[in-house]
């Protein structure tokens, strides 16, 4: 089975983040997605660079829809 590309992963990330209330801790969101750390952080950074999400504070960091 082919792994989804960054574009599809980005859509999945944003959808999951919206379901969690438009902001979430990184650990909680990664757990909800069921992704490896490397996959999560790759998509996270791509979305931050694109301005679609913003980093927040917290013990493990957080993310919110921009």
PDB file of N, H, CA, C and O in Angstrom:
ATOM      1  N   UNK A   1       0.840  -1.182   0.000  1.00  0.00           N
ATOM      2  CA  UNK A   1       0.000   0.000   0.000  1.00  0.00           C
ATOM      3  C   UNK A   1       0.885   1.246   0.000  1.00  0.00           C
ATOM      4  O   UNK A   1       1.799   1.360   0.817  1.00  0.00           O
ATOM      5  N   UNK A   2       0.618   2.169  -0.906  1.00  0.00           N
ATOM      6  H   UNK A   2      -0.125   2.076  -1.569  1.00  0.00           H
ATOM      7  CA  UNK A   2       1.411   3.382  -1.014  1.00  0.00           C
ATOM      8  C   UNK A   2       1.101   4.329   0.146  1.00  0.00           C
ATOM      9  O   UNK A   2      -0.044   4.458   0.579  1.00  0.00           O
ATOM     10  N   UNK A   3       2.125   4.966   0.623  1.00  0.00           N
ATOM     11  H   UNK A   3       3.055   4.862   0.271  1.00  0.00           H
ATOM     12  CA  UNK A   3       1.970   5.935   1.709  1.00  0.00           C
ATOM     13  C   UNK A   3       1.424   7.241   1.142  1.00  0.00           C
ATOM     14  O   UNK A   3       1.849   7.672   0.070  1.00  0.00           O
ATOM     15  N   UNK A   4       0.489   7.876   1.845  1.00  0.00           N
ATOM     16  H   UNK A   4       0.144   7.526   2.716  1.00  0.00           H
ATOM     17  CA  UNK A   4      -0.054   9.141   1.347  1.00  0.00           C
ATOM     18  C   UNK A   4       1.046  10.187   1.180  1.00  0.00           C
ATOM     19  O   UNK A   4       2.034  10.180   1.915  1.00  0.00           O
ATOM     20  N   UNK A   5       0.873  11.075   0.224  1.00  0.00           N
ATOM     21  H   UNK A   5       0.070  11.080  -0.372  1.00  0.00           H
ATOM     22  CA  UNK A   5       1.853  12.122   0.014  1.00  0.00           C
ATOM     23  C   UNK A   5       1.625  13.271   0.996  1.00  0.00           C
ATOM     24  O   UNK A   5       0.654  13.259   1.753  1.00  0.00           O
ATOM     25  N   UNK A   6       2.502  14.245   0.985  1.00  0.00           N
ATOM     26  H   UNK A   6       3.291  14.254   0.371  1.00  0.00           H
ATOM     27  CA  UNK A   6       2.449  15.363   1.931  1.00  0.00           C
ATOM     28  C   UNK A   6       1.156  16.162   1.777  1.00  0.00           C
ATOM     29  O   UNK A   6       0.632  16.685   2.760  1.00  0.00           O
ATOM     30  N   UNK A   7       0.645  16.260   0.565  1.00  0.00           N
ATOM     31  H   UNK A   7       1.071  15.835  -0.234  1.00  0.00           H
ATOM     32  CA  UNK A   7      -0.588  17.006   0.328  1.00  0.00           C
ATOM     33  C   UNK A   7      -1.768  16.327   1.028  1.00  0.00           C
ATOM     34  O   UNK A   7      -2.555  16.983   1.709  1.00  0.00           O
ATOM     35  N   UNK A   8      -1.880  15.017   0.855  1.00  0.00           N
ATOM     36  H   UNK A   8      -1.240  14.483   0.302  1.00  0.00           H
ATOM     37  CA  UNK A   8      -2.962  14.273   1.503  1.00  0.00           C
ATOM     38  C   UNK A   8      -2.764  14.264   3.023  1.00  0.00           C
ATOM     39  O   UNK A   8      -3.723  14.428   3.777  1.00  0.00           O
ATOM     40  N   UNK A   9      -1.527  14.074   3.466  1.00  0.00           N
ATOM     41  H   UNK A   9      -0.748  13.941   2.853  1.00  0.00           H
ATOM     42  CA  UNK A   9      -1.250  14.098   4.903  1.00  0.00           C
ATOM     43  C   UNK A   9      -1.612  15.456   5.512  1.00  0.00           C
ATOM     44  O   UNK A   9      -2.113  15.523   6.635  1.00  0.00           O
ATOM     45  N   UNK A  10      -1.358  16.522   4.776  1.00  0.00           N
ATOM     46  H   UNK A  10      -0.951  16.468   3.865  1.00  0.00           H
ATOM     47  CA  UNK A  10      -1.690  17.858   5.274  1.00  0.00           C
ATOM     48  C   UNK A  10      -3.193  18.018   5.461  1.00  0.00           C
ATOM     49  O   UNK A  10      -3.639  18.589   6.456  1.00  0.00           O
ATOM     50  N   UNK A  11      -3.967  17.522   4.519  1.00  0.00           N
ATOM     51  H   UNK A  11      -3.605  17.058   3.711  1.00  0.00           H
ATOM     52  CA  UNK A  11      -5.432  17.578   4.634  1.00  0.00           C
ATOM     53  C   UNK A  11      -5.903  16.771   5.841  1.00  0.00           C
ATOM     54  O   UNK A  11      -6.775  17.214   6.589  1.00  0.00           O
ATOM     55  N   UNK A  12      -5.325  15.594   6.026  1.00  0.00           N
ATOM     56  H   UNK A  12      -4.617  15.234   5.419  1.00  0.00           H
ATOM     57  CA  UNK A  12      -5.683  14.734   7.151  1.00  0.00           C
ATOM     58  C   UNK A  12      -5.328  15.413   8.472  1.00  0.00           C
ATOM     59  O   UNK A  12      -6.107  15.359   9.423  1.00  0.00           O
ATOM     60  N   UNK A  13      -4.172  16.043   8.539  1.00  0.00           N
ATOM     61  H   UNK A  13      -3.538  16.087   7.766  1.00  0.00           H
ATOM     62  CA  UNK A  13      -3.704  16.760   9.721  1.00  0.00           C
ATOM     63  C   UNK A  13      -4.684  17.876  10.092  1.00  0.00           C
ATOM     64  O   UNK A  13      -5.109  17.974  11.243  1.00  0.00           O
ATOM     65  N   UNK A  14      -5.038  18.712   9.122  1.00  0.00           N
ATOM     66  H   UNK A  14      -4.693  18.633   8.187  1.00  0.00           H
ATOM     67  CA  UNK A  14      -5.955  19.836   9.366  1.00  0.00           C
ATOM     68  C   UNK A  14      -7.329  19.326   9.788  1.00  0.00           C
ATOM     69  O   UNK A  14      -7.937  19.890  10.698  1.00  0.00           O
ATOM     70  N   UNK A  15      -7.824  18.289   9.157  1.00  0.00           N
ATOM     71  H   UNK A  15      -7.331  17.831   8.417  1.00  0.00           H
ATOM     72  CA  UNK A  15      -9.129  17.719   9.513  1.00  0.00           C
ATOM     73  C   UNK A  15      -9.120  17.223  10.954  1.00  0.00           C
ATOM     74  O   UNK A  15     -10.050  17.494  11.714  1.00  0.00           O
ATOM     75  N   UNK A  16      -8.076  16.500  11.328  1.00  0.00           N
ATOM     76  H   UNK A  16      -7.320  16.280  10.711  1.00  0.00           H
ATOM     77  CA  UNK A  16      -7.975  15.996  12.704  1.00  0.00           C
ATOM     78  C   UNK A  16      -7.865  17.141  13.700  1.00  0.00           C
ATOM     79  O   UNK A  16      -8.456  17.083  14.778  1.00  0.00           O
ATOM     80  N   UNK A  17      -7.117  18.177  13.350  1.00  0.00           N
ATOM     81  H   UNK A  17      -6.637  18.224  12.474  1.00  0.00           H
ATOM     82  CA  UNK A  17      -6.963  19.334  14.228  1.00  0.00           C
ATOM     83  C   UNK A  17      -8.304  20.043  14.427  1.00  0.00           C
ATOM     84  O   UNK A  17      -8.625  20.454  15.542  1.00  0.00           O
ATOM     85  N   UNK A  18      -9.073  20.185  13.379  1.00  0.00           N
ATOM     86  H   UNK A  18      -8.812  19.851  12.474  1.00  0.00           H
ATOM     87  CA  UNK A  18     -10.405  20.808  13.497  1.00  0.00           C
ATOM     88  C   UNK A  18     -11.322  19.983  14.397  1.00  0.00           C
ATOM     89  O   UNK A  18     -12.081  20.541  15.189  1.00  0.00           O
ATOM     90  N   UNK A  19     -11.252  18.663  14.279  1.00  0.00           N
ATOM     91  H   UNK A  19     -10.635  18.210  13.636  1.00  0.00           H
ATOM     92  CA  UNK A  19     -12.082  17.791  15.122  1.00  0.00           C
ATOM     93  C   UNK A  19     -11.728  17.926  16.596  1.00  0.00           C
ATOM     94  O   UNK A  19     -12.571  17.709  17.466  1.00  0.00           O
ATOM     95  N   UNK A  20     -10.475  18.285  16.875  1.00  0.00           N
ATOM     96  H   UNK A  20      -9.789  18.461  16.168  1.00  0.00           H
ATOM     97  CA  UNK A  20     -10.036  18.456  18.255  1.00  0.00           C
ATOM     98  C   UNK A  20     -10.282  19.871  18.774  1.00  0.00           C
ATOM     99  O   UNK A  20      -9.907  20.189  19.902  1.00  0.00           O
ATOM    100  N   UNK A  21     -10.900  20.712  17.970  1.00  0.00           N
ATOM    101  H   UNK A  21     -11.205  20.454  17.054  1.00  0.00           H
ATOM    102  CA  UNK A  21     -11.254  22.056  18.409  1.00  0.00           C
ATOM    103  C   UNK A  21     -10.371  23.160  17.875  1.00  0.00           C
ATOM    104  O   UNK A  21     -10.332  24.235  18.472  1.00  0.00           O
ATOM    105  N   UNK A  22      -9.673  22.956  16.799  1.00  0.00           N
ATOM    106  H   UNK A  22      -9.705  22.082  16.313  1.00  0.00           H
ATOM    107  CA  UNK A  22      -8.840  23.937  16.107  1.00  0.00           C
ATOM    108  C   UNK A  22      -7.497  24.180  16.779  1.00  0.00           C
ATOM    109  O   UNK A  22      -6.670  24.916  16.242  1.00  0.00           O
ATOM    110  N   UNK A  23      -7.258  23.575  17.947  1.00  0.00           N
ATOM    111  H   UNK A  23      -7.930  22.977  18.384  1.00  0.00           H
ATOM    112  CA  UNK A  23      -5.933  23.604  18.559  1.00  0.00           C
ATOM    113  C   UNK A  23      -5.765  22.339  19.384  1.00  0.00           C
ATOM    114  O   UNK A  23      -6.734  21.755  19.869  1.00  0.00           O
ATOM    115  N   UNK A  24      -4.514  21.931  19.531  1.00  0.00           N
ATOM    116  H   UNK A  24      -3.726  22.404  19.137  1.00  0.00           H
ATOM    117  CA  UNK A  24      -4.253  20.687  20.247  1.00  0.00           C
ATOM    118  C   UNK A  24      -2.786  20.605  20.618  1.00  0.00           C
ATOM    119  O   UNK A  24      -1.939  21.242  19.990  1.00  0.00           O
ATOM    120  N   UNK A  25      -2.492  19.823  21.633  1.00  0.00           N
ATOM    121  H   UNK A  25      -3.179  19.306  22.143  1.00  0.00           H
ATOM    122  CA  UNK A  25      -1.116  19.491  21.941  1.00  0.00           C
ATOM    123  C   UNK A  25      -0.583  18.576  20.859  1.00  0.00           C
ATOM    124  O   UNK A  25      -1.332  17.793  20.274  1.00  0.00           O
ATOM    125  N   UNK A  26       0.704  18.672  20.593  1.00  0.00           N
ATOM    126  H   UNK A  26       1.313  19.307  21.068  1.00  0.00           H
ATOM    127  CA  UNK A  26       1.293  17.834  19.543  1.00  0.00           C
ATOM    128  C   UNK A  26       1.144  16.349  19.843  1.00  0.00           C
ATOM    129  O   UNK A  26       0.852  15.565  18.941  1.00  0.00           O
ATOM    130  N   UNK A  27       1.340  15.955  21.088  1.00  0.00           N
ATOM    131  H   UNK A  27       1.577  16.593  21.821  1.00  0.00           H
ATOM    132  CA  UNK A  27       1.222  14.548  21.450  1.00  0.00           C
ATOM    133  C   UNK A  27      -0.183  14.017  21.244  1.00  0.00           C
ATOM    134  O   UNK A  27      -0.370  12.909  20.742  1.00  0.00           O
ATOM    135  N   UNK A  28      -1.164  14.807  21.630  1.00  0.00           N
ATOM    136  H   UNK A  28      -1.012  15.707  22.038  1.00  0.00           H
ATOM    137  CA  UNK A  28      -2.563  14.393  21.470  1.00  0.00           C
ATOM    138  C   UNK A  28      -2.942  14.273  20.003  1.00  0.00           C
ATOM    139  O   UNK A  28      -3.599  13.314  19.599  1.00  0.00           O
ATOM    140  N   UNK A  29      -2.530  15.243  19.219  1.00  0.00           N
ATOM    141  H   UNK A  29      -1.997  16.023  19.548  1.00  0.00           H
ATOM    142  CA  UNK A  29      -2.857  15.223  17.787  1.00  0.00           C
ATOM    143  C   UNK A  29      -2.149  14.062  17.096  1.00  0.00           C
ATOM    144  O   UNK A  29      -2.752  13.358  16.286  1.00  0.00           O
ATOM    145  N   UNK A  30      -0.885  13.863  17.410  1.00  0.00           N
ATOM    146  H   UNK A  30      -0.395  14.435  18.068  1.00  0.00           H
ATOM    147  CA  UNK A  30      -0.147  12.752  16.798  1.00  0.00           C
ATOM    148  C   UNK A  30      -0.786  11.424  17.171  1.00  0.00           C
ATOM    149  O   UNK A  30      -0.878  10.522  16.339  1.00  0.00           O
ATOM    150  N   UNK A  31      -1.228  11.299  18.422  1.00  0.00           N
ATOM    151  H   UNK A  31      -1.152  12.032  19.098  1.00  0.00           H
ATOM    152  CA  UNK A  31      -1.913  10.084  18.857  1.00  0.00           C
ATOM    153  C   UNK A  31      -3.223   9.876  18.127  1.00  0.00           C
ATOM    154  O   UNK A  31      -3.556   8.755  17.741  1.00  0.00           O
ATOM    155  N   UNK A  32      -3.969  10.959  17.938  1.00  0.00           N
ATOM    156  H   UNK A  32      -3.698  11.869  18.252  1.00  0.00           H
ATOM    157  CA  UNK A  32      -5.246  10.868  17.228  1.00  0.00           C
ATOM    158  C   UNK A  32      -5.034  10.444  15.773  1.00  0.00           C
ATOM    159  O   UNK A  32      -5.848   9.720  15.201  1.00  0.00           O
ATOM    160  N   UNK A  33      -3.946  10.900  15.197  1.00  0.00           N
ATOM    161  H   UNK A  33      -3.284  11.489  15.662  1.00  0.00           H
ATOM    162  CA  UNK A  33      -3.638  10.541  13.812  1.00  0.00           C
ATOM    163  C   UNK A  33      -3.068   9.136  13.699  1.00  0.00           C
ATOM    164  O   UNK A  33      -3.228   8.477  12.671  1.00  0.00           O
ATOM    165  N   UNK A  34      -2.405   8.677  14.751  1.00  0.00           N
ATOM    166  H   UNK A  34      -2.275   9.212  15.586  1.00  0.00           H
ATOM    167  CA  UNK A  34      -1.775   7.356  14.715  1.00  0.00           C
ATOM    168  C   UNK A  34      -0.518   7.321  13.857  1.00  0.00           C
ATOM    169  O   UNK A  34      -0.165   6.277  13.309  1.00  0.00           O
ATOM    170  N   UNK A  35       0.154   8.454  13.742  1.00  0.00           N
ATOM    171  H   UNK A  35      -0.133   9.302  14.187  1.00  0.00           H
ATOM    172  CA  UNK A  35       1.338   8.570  12.898  1.00  0.00           C
ATOM    173  C   UNK A  35       2.615   8.397  13.697  1.00  0.00           C
ATOM    174  O   UNK A  35       2.632   8.574  14.915  1.00  0.00           O
ATOM    175  N   UNK A  36       3.683   8.047  12.994  1.00  0.00           N
ATOM    176  H   UNK A  36       3.668   7.903  12.004  1.00  0.00           H
ATOM    177  CA  UNK A  36       5.019   8.022  13.592  1.00  0.00           C
ATOM    178  C   UNK A  36       5.446   9.463  13.860  1.00  0.00           C
ATOM    179  O   UNK A  36       4.898  10.405  13.287  1.00  0.00           O
ATOM    180  N   UNK A  37       6.431   9.617  14.739  1.00  0.00           N
ATOM    181  H   UNK A  37       6.876   8.852  15.205  1.00  0.00           H
ATOM    182  CA  UNK A  37       6.926  10.971  15.021  1.00  0.00           C
ATOM    183  C   UNK A  37       7.481  11.637  13.778  1.00  0.00           C
ATOM    184  O   UNK A  37       7.225  12.817  13.541  1.00  0.00           O
ATOM    185  N   UNK A  38       8.242  10.892  12.976  1.00  0.00           N
ATOM    186  H   UNK A  38       8.450   9.933  13.168  1.00  0.00           H
ATOM    187  CA  UNK A  38       8.856  11.507  11.792  1.00  0.00           C
ATOM    188  C   UNK A  38       7.802  11.991  10.798  1.00  0.00           C
ATOM    189  O   UNK A  38       7.934  13.074  10.228  1.00  0.00           O
ATOM    190  N   UNK A  39       6.779  11.207  10.593  1.00  0.00           N
ATOM    191  H   UNK A  39       6.671  10.327  11.056  1.00  0.00           H
ATOM    192  CA  UNK A  39       5.708  11.605   9.671  1.00  0.00           C
ATOM    193  C   UNK A  39       4.974  12.829  10.206  1.00  0.00           C
ATOM    194  O   UNK A  39       4.713  13.773   9.461  1.00  0.00           O
ATOM    195  N   UNK A  40       4.643  12.815  11.492  1.00  0.00           N
ATOM    196  H   UNK A  40       4.856  12.048  12.097  1.00  0.00           H
ATOM    197  CA  UNK A  40       3.929  13.934  12.110  1.00  0.00           C
ATOM    198  C   UNK A  40       4.725  15.229  11.966  1.00  0.00           C
ATOM    199  O   UNK A  40       4.190  16.241  11.514  1.00  0.00           O
ATOM    200  N   UNK A  41       6.002  15.199  12.350  1.00  0.00           N
ATOM    201  H   UNK A  41       6.436  14.377  12.717  1.00  0.00           H
ATOM    202  CA  UNK A  41       6.799  16.429  12.336  1.00  0.00           C
ATOM    203  C   UNK A  41       7.070  16.931  10.923  1.00  0.00           C
ATOM    204  O   UNK A  41       7.185  18.138  10.710  1.00  0.00           O
ATOM    205  N   UNK A  42       7.172  16.032   9.968  1.00  0.00           N
ATOM    206  H   UNK A  42       7.078  15.052  10.141  1.00  0.00           H
ATOM    207  CA  UNK A  42       7.359  16.446   8.572  1.00  0.00           C
ATOM    208  C   UNK A  42       6.147  17.258   8.105  1.00  0.00           C
ATOM    209  O   UNK A  42       6.302  18.322   7.506  1.00  0.00           O
ATOM    210  N   UNK A  43       4.955  16.756   8.377  1.00  0.00           N
ATOM    211  H   UNK A  43       4.830  15.892   8.863  1.00  0.00           H
ATOM    212  CA  UNK A  43       3.726  17.444   7.968  1.00  0.00           C
ATOM    213  C   UNK A  43       3.541  18.716   8.790  1.00  0.00           C
ATOM    214  O   UNK A  43       3.171  19.755   8.243  1.00  0.00           O
ATOM    215  N   UNK A  44       3.792  18.647  10.095  1.00  0.00           N
ATOM    216  H   UNK A  44       4.092  17.803  10.540  1.00  0.00           H
ATOM    217  CA  UNK A  44       3.684  19.805  10.991  1.00  0.00           C
ATOM    218  C   UNK A  44       4.527  20.961  10.458  1.00  0.00           C
ATOM    219  O   UNK A  44       4.030  22.077  10.306  1.00  0.00           O
ATOM    220  N   UNK A  45       5.793  20.695  10.176  1.00  0.00           N
ATOM    221  H   UNK A  45       6.196  19.788  10.299  1.00  0.00           H
ATOM    222  CA  UNK A  45       6.682  21.757   9.701  1.00  0.00           C
ATOM    223  C   UNK A  45       6.257  22.309   8.343  1.00  0.00           C
ATOM    224  O   UNK A  45       6.362  23.512   8.107  1.00  0.00           O
ATOM    225  N   UNK A  46       5.785  21.453   7.457  1.00  0.00           N
ATOM    226  H   UNK A  46       5.700  20.476   7.649  1.00  0.00           H
ATOM    227  CA  UNK A  46       5.313  21.916   6.146  1.00  0.00           C
ATOM    228  C   UNK A  46       4.127  22.863   6.310  1.00  0.00           C
ATOM    229  O   UNK A  46       4.034  23.872   5.610  1.00  0.00           O
ATOM    230  N   UNK A  47       3.226  22.541   7.229  1.00  0.00           N
ATOM    231  H   UNK A  47       3.301  21.722   7.798  1.00  0.00           H
ATOM    232  CA  UNK A  47       2.053  23.391   7.447  1.00  0.00           C
ATOM    233  C   UNK A  47       2.422  24.700   8.150  1.00  0.00           C
ATOM    234  O   UNK A  47       1.827  25.741   7.872  1.00  0.00           O
ATOM    235  N   UNK A  48       3.389  24.652   9.049  1.00  0.00           N
ATOM    236  H   UNK A  48       3.873  23.806   9.275  1.00  0.00           H
ATOM    237  CA  UNK A  48       3.865  25.885   9.697  1.00  0.00           C
ATOM    238  C   UNK A  48       4.497  26.794   8.651  1.00  0.00           C
ATOM    239  O   UNK A  48       4.199  27.987   8.596  1.00  0.00           O
ATOM    240  N   UNK A  49       5.369  26.228   7.822  1.00  0.00           N
ATOM    241  H   UNK A  49       5.611  25.259   7.867  1.00  0.00           H
ATOM    242  CA  UNK A  49       6.036  27.012   6.776  1.00  0.00           C
ATOM    243  C   UNK A  49       5.041  27.608   5.792  1.00  0.00           C
ATOM    244  O   UNK A  49       5.255  28.708   5.282  1.00  0.00           O
ATOM    245  N   UNK A  50       3.948  26.885   5.519  1.00  0.00           N
ATOM    246  H   UNK A  50       3.774  25.992   5.933  1.00  0.00           H
ATOM    247  CA  UNK A  50       2.919  27.376   4.591  1.00  0.00           C
ATOM    248  C   UNK A  50       1.978  28.381   5.257  1.00  0.00           C
ATOM    249  O   UNK A  50       1.142  28.986   4.585  1.00  0.00           O
ATOM    250  N   UNK A  51       2.110  28.560   6.573  1.00  0.00           N
ATOM    251  H   UNK A  51       2.789  28.069   7.118  1.00  0.00           H
ATOM    252  CA  UNK A  51       1.261  29.507   7.283  1.00  0.00           C
ATOM    253  C   UNK A  51      -0.143  28.989   7.579  1.00  0.00           C
ATOM    254  O   UNK A  51      -1.030  29.774   7.914  1.00  0.00           O
ATOM    255  N   UNK A  52      -0.354  27.693   7.461  1.00  0.00           N
ATOM    256  H   UNK A  52       0.366  27.055   7.188  1.00  0.00           H
ATOM    257  CA  UNK A  52      -1.695  27.122   7.698  1.00  0.00           C
ATOM    258  C   UNK A  52      -1.936  26.793   9.153  1.00  0.00           C
ATOM    259  O   UNK A  52      -3.082  26.768   9.601  1.00  0.00           O
ATOM    260  N   UNK A  53      -0.860  26.537   9.909  1.00  0.00           N
ATOM    261  H   UNK A  53       0.071  26.558   9.546  1.00  0.00           H
ATOM    262  CA  UNK A  53      -0.966  26.314  11.350  1.00  0.00           C
ATOM    263  C   UNK A  53       0.115  27.126  12.045  1.00  0.00           C
ATOM    264  O   UNK A  53       1.116  27.510  11.439  1.00  0.00           O
ATOM    265  N   UNK A  54      -0.108  27.378  13.323  1.00  0.00           N
ATOM    266  H   UNK A  54      -0.921  27.066  13.815  1.00  0.00           H
ATOM    267  CA  UNK A  54       0.874  28.108  14.127  1.00  0.00           C
ATOM    268  C   UNK A  54       1.264  27.261  15.328  1.00  0.00           C
ATOM    269  O   UNK A  54       0.460  26.499  15.865  1.00  0.00           O
ATOM    270  N   UNK A  55       2.509  27.412  15.731  1.00  0.00           N
ATOM    271  H   UNK A  55       3.162  28.031  15.294  1.00  0.00           H
ATOM    272  CA  UNK A  55       3.001  26.706  16.910  1.00  0.00           C
ATOM    273  C   UNK A  55       2.508  27.415  18.160  1.00  0.00           C
ATOM    274  O   UNK A  55       2.332  28.633  18.182  1.00  0.00           O
ATOM    275  N   UNK A  56       2.292  26.620  19.199  1.00  0.00           N
ATOM    276  H   UNK A  56       2.435  25.630  19.181  1.00  0.00           H
ATOM    277  CA  UNK A  56       1.894  27.174  20.473  1.00  0.00           C
ATOM    278  C   UNK A  56       2.796  26.674  21.580  1.00  0.00           C
ATOM    279  O   UNK A  56       3.834  26.060  21.334  1.00  0.00           O
ATOM    280  N   UNK A  57       2.383  26.948  22.793  1.00  0.00           N
ATOM    281  H   UNK A  57       1.540  27.448  22.993  1.00  0.00           H
ATOM    282  CA  UNK A  57       3.160  26.540  23.966  1.00  0.00           C
ATOM    283  C   UNK A  57       2.606  25.263  24.558  1.00  0.00           C
ATOM    284  O   UNK A  57       1.633  24.691  24.066  1.00  0.00           O
ATOM    285  N   UNK A  58       3.237  24.841  25.604  1.00  0.00           N
ATOM    286  H   UNK A  58       4.028  25.306  26.004  1.00  0.00           H
ATOM    287  CA  UNK A  58       2.789  23.664  26.315  1.00  0.00           C
ATOM    288  C   UNK A  58       3.960  22.728  26.545  1.00  0.00           C
ATOM    289  O   UNK A  58       5.041  22.916  25.988  1.00  0.00           O
ATOM    290  N   UNK A  59       3.736  21.731  27.360  1.00  0.00           N
ATOM    291  H   UNK A  59       2.857  21.578  27.812  1.00  0.00           H
ATOM    292  CA  UNK A  59       4.812  20.803  27.714  1.00  0.00           C
ATOM    293  C   UNK A  59       5.412  20.133  26.486  1.00  0.00           C
ATOM    294  O   UNK A  59       6.634  20.058  26.360  1.00  0.00           O
ATOM    295  N   UNK A  60       4.586  19.654  25.596  1.00  0.00           N
ATOM    296  H   UNK A  60       3.593  19.715  25.698  1.00  0.00           H
ATOM    297  CA  UNK A  60       5.074  19.022  24.372  1.00  0.00           C
ATOM    298  C   UNK A  60       4.851  19.898  23.164  1.00  0.00           C
ATOM    299  O   UNK A  60       4.979  19.449  22.025  1.00  0.00           O
ATOM    300  N   UNK A  61       4.515  21.151  23.414  1.00  0.00           N
ATOM    301  H   UNK A  61       4.411  21.516  24.340  1.00  0.00           H
ATOM    302  CA  UNK A  61       4.184  22.063  22.324  1.00  0.00           C
ATOM    303  C   UNK A  61       2.755  21.852  21.866  1.00  0.00           C
ATOM    304  O   UNK A  61       2.125  20.848  22.196  1.00  0.00           O
ATOM    305  N   UNK A  62       2.269  22.777  21.126  1.00  0.00           N
ATOM    306  H   UNK A  62       2.781  23.593  20.857  1.00  0.00           H
ATOM    307  CA  UNK A  62       0.913  22.672  20.608  1.00  0.00           C
ATOM    308  C   UNK A  62       0.861  23.282  19.219  1.00  0.00           C
ATOM    309  O   UNK A  62       1.826  23.877  18.739  1.00  0.00           O
ATOM    310  N   UNK A  63      -0.275  23.120  18.600  1.00  0.00           N
ATOM    311  H   UNK A  63      -1.058  22.637  18.990  1.00  0.00           H
ATOM    312  CA  UNK A  63      -0.472  23.621  17.254  1.00  0.00           C
ATOM    313  C   UNK A  63      -1.926  24.094  17.145  1.00  0.00           C
ATOM    314  O   UNK A  63      -2.829  23.525  17.760  1.00  0.00           O
ATOM    315  N   UNK A  64      -2.128  25.148  16.348  1.00  0.00           N
ATOM    316  H   UNK A  64      -1.395  25.610  15.849  1.00  0.00           H
ATOM    317  CA  UNK A  64      -3.469  25.680  16.133  1.00  0.00           C
ATOM    318  C   UNK A  64      -3.620  26.094  14.682  1.00  0.00           C
ATOM    319  O   UNK A  64      -2.638  26.414  14.011  1.00  0.00           O
ATOM    320  N   UNK A  65      -4.836  26.086  14.210  1.00  0.00           N
ATOM    321  H   UNK A  65      -5.633  25.826  14.755  1.00  0.00           H
ATOM    322  CA  UNK A  65      -5.095  26.549  12.852  1.00  0.00           C
ATOM    323  C   UNK A  65      -4.855  28.051  12.806  1.00  0.00           C
ATOM    324  O   UNK A  65      -5.322  28.798  13.667  1.00  0.00           O
ATOM    325  N   UNK A  66      -4.125  28.476  11.794  1.00  0.00           N
ATOM    326  H   UNK A  66      -3.746  27.869  11.096  1.00  0.00           H
ATOM    327  CA  UNK A  66      -3.772  29.894  11.656  1.00  0.00           C
ATOM    328  C   UNK A  66      -4.981  30.737  11.298  1.00  0.00           C
ATOM    329  O   UNK A  66      -4.862  31.953  11.143  1.00  0.00           O
TER     330      UNK A  66
END
